[in-house]
Amino acid sequence: MVIVLTAAIAAFHLIQLHLITVHAPNGDEMQLNSAEISSIRQPRDSGTVSHFGPDVHCVVVMANGRFVGTIEDCSTIIRLLVEKKG
C-alpha cells in the first residue's frame, strides 16, 4: 500500500501544469498550458485581409495545431513563459 501511495505522489509531482494567463480579443481570460505551446508569432496581414482581428497582437500556436489570438504582444507572452519556467 505504501509503495502505491508513493508512486501516486511521485506521479502527481510529474504532472504539474504551468499555466499562463492571456486575454482573447473580446477580453476573456484564457489559461494556456505552457508545455502545450509550440510557437508564437506576430499576426501577419496580407494586404487588407486578416484572419485575426485588429486587437490581436500575438498568435500562440498550440501543440494540437490550434491558433490562439491574444491581445498581449509576443514579448509579454515570452516573459510570462520565462517566469513560469523559472
N, C-alpha and C positions, 0 to 999 in steps of 0.2 A: 504494500500500500504506500509506503514511504517513497519507494522508487517511482511509482506512478505520479505521486504528488510532486516530486522533484522534477520529473520530466515535464509535467504540466506547467510548472513555474518557469522552467527554462524556455519552453515554447512561447509562453506569454511574453517574456522579455525579448525574444527574437522577433515577434510580430508587433513591433511598435510603429504606429503611424506618425509621420511627421507632416502635419497639415499646415498649409499656409492659407491665409485668408485674403482673397481678392474680391473685386467687385465687377459685376456684369454691367453693361452699358445702361441698364434700367435701374441700377443702384443696388440690386440684390447682392447679398454676400454669398460667396462660394468658398467652400473648403476644398482645397486640392491637395492630394497626397503627393508630396514632393518626389517620392520614389517612382511615381507613375508619369512624371513629366519627361518627355523625350527631347523636346527642344522648345525654344521660344524665339519669336522674331517680331519685327515691326510689321504692321499690316502693309501690304503693297496694293497700290491703286493702279489700275491700267486705264489711264485717261479719266473719264468721269464715272466709270463703272467700278464699284467696290463691293466685295462680298461681305464686308464688315461695315457697321455703321460709323458715322463720323466721330463718335465718342470712344471708339476702340483704339487704344494706344499700344497694345501689345497682344500678340496672338500666342497662346500657350498650346503646344501640340502634345497631346497625351499619348501614352503608350498604346492605347486602343485605336489610335488614328483620328480621334475627335479633336476638333479645334475649339478652343475656349477663348473668346474675345474678352479682354479686360480693360477697364478704364485706367488702371495703373500702367505706367510706362515700363519698358522692359528692364531698365536699370533698377527700378524699385522691386520688381519680381526677383531679379538676381540677388539683390540684397536680402530679401526675405528667405530665399533658398539657402544662402550662405549662413544666415543667422540660425536657421533650423539645424544645419549640419554641425554647427559649432557647439 
